[in-house]
């Protein structure tokens, strides 16, 4: 599985995203089964994995919509960069929030702070590279 390049057809990119969704969903289900005896949260892993593998959400939905209306996929490189810049502004605060909630659920406030900071750093670096106009790969 190779990452698609920036000039790749949007349909190919969405097909790559769908394959990555399936792989991560199967991995999530496997982790849920590995941690079966560790408490209630293995059900969350299995549920997220099953939802990721199902064809009703994510990239598969966009590909189905694109079969009826090809304008759903963004072909213009400038519109793609504009979408990337908008996502770069929204995702770091969202990553911090998700990391904080996940850390609190797993191990309390100390873990919440550490995971939120790590998620924020990772998302911040990605946003910084995107806003600078560099290819993140």
HUGI-V505805 format. One record per backbone hydrogen bond with DSSP energy under -0.5 kcal/mol. CO is the residue of the C=O (numbers start at 1). NH is the residue of the N-H. If there is no record, write none. Layout:
co: {CO,CO}
nh: {NH,NH}
//
This chain:
co: {5,9,10,11,12,13,14,15,16,17,18,19,20,21,22,23,24,25,26,27,28,29,30,31,33,35,39,40,41,42,43,44,45,46,47,48,49,50,54,57,58,58,59,60,61,62,63,64,65,65,69,70,73,76,77,78,79,80,81,82,83,84,85,86,87,88,90,91,92,93,94,95,96,97,98,99,100,101,102,103,103,104,108,109,110,111,112,113,114,115,116,117,118,119,120,121,122,123,124,125,126,127,128,129,129,130,134}
nh: {8,13,14,15,16,17,18,19,20,21,22,23,24,25,26,27,28,29,30,31,32,33,34,35,36,38,42,43,45,46,47,48,49,50,51,52,53,54,57,60,61,62,63,64,65,66,67,68,68,69,72,73,75,80,81,82,83,84,85,86,87,88,89,90,91,92,94,95,96,97,98,99,100,101,102,103,104,105,106,107,108,108,112,113,114,115,116,117,118,119,120,121,122,123,124,125,126,127,128,129,130,131,132,133,134,133,136}
//
